[in-house]
Amino acid sequence: MTEDSDEALMRGIAAGEERALRALAARHLERMRRLARKTLGSEAEADDVAQEALIRVWTHAASWRPERARLSTWLYTIVWRLCVDRLRALRTVPLEHAMQAEDPKPGALETLTRAGDLSRLAAAMRALQPRQRAALTLFYYEEMNGPDAAQVLGLSLRAFWSLLHRARQSVQQHMTSLSPGQP
């Protein structure tokens, strides 16, 4: 089977071809989940958001226009908006999540300098506002260019660069405050 283009897959999805949806999911699902996971901080919620995003792709495939946005940009926009909806909703933490509290004692890997840096980076990312987390995730983890990331977040390019700059500063300040040996 030859690899179909995103445009061909979307035409197939719009025509009701499940094979096309499966192929699109194989190509894009992990990146969709990663954005949701980094935005929401939950693997389970990221799975739910990615699944809901695929349902929206299935039901709205005919509305995607390749001349307006790349498919990845359109998909990230759907995921981002679903994440924002979840963050806005008032919700309680299920008891099963409360029972899975992390052990505060450092593990063997955390004793390594690199693990400590990654842990501080993760804490710094969690401390950011959701929109700042999404900007950093799209630009650095997903390697999305500025104009596409700005489109996903519904911002002007100038506003995106400003948001990204503030997010980087916040991460740097937070990591400095968490550095070992700092008061």
Number of C-alpha atoms within 10 A of each C-alpha: 3 4 8 13 10 17 14 12 21 26 16 19 23 20 13 14 14 14 12 21 21 14 16 19 17 10 12 16 18 13 18 26 23 20 26 29 19 21 28 22 16 12 14 13 17 23 18 16 25 29 17 15 23 23 13 14 22 20 13 13 20 14 10 18 13 12 7 9 14 14 17 16 20 19 22 26 21 21 26 25 17 19 24 15 11 14 13 9 9 7 8 6 7 8 8 8 8 9 8 8 8 7 7 6 7 9 10 8 10 14 10 10 11 11 14 17 16 13 15 20 17 15 15 22 25 16 14 19 12 18 17 22 23 27 27 25 21 25 16 11 14 15 11 18 11 18 15 22 26 24 17 24 19 14 15 14 15 12 12 22 17 12 19 22 15 14 22 19 12 18 24 14 13 18 20 13 14 18 13 12 6 7 6
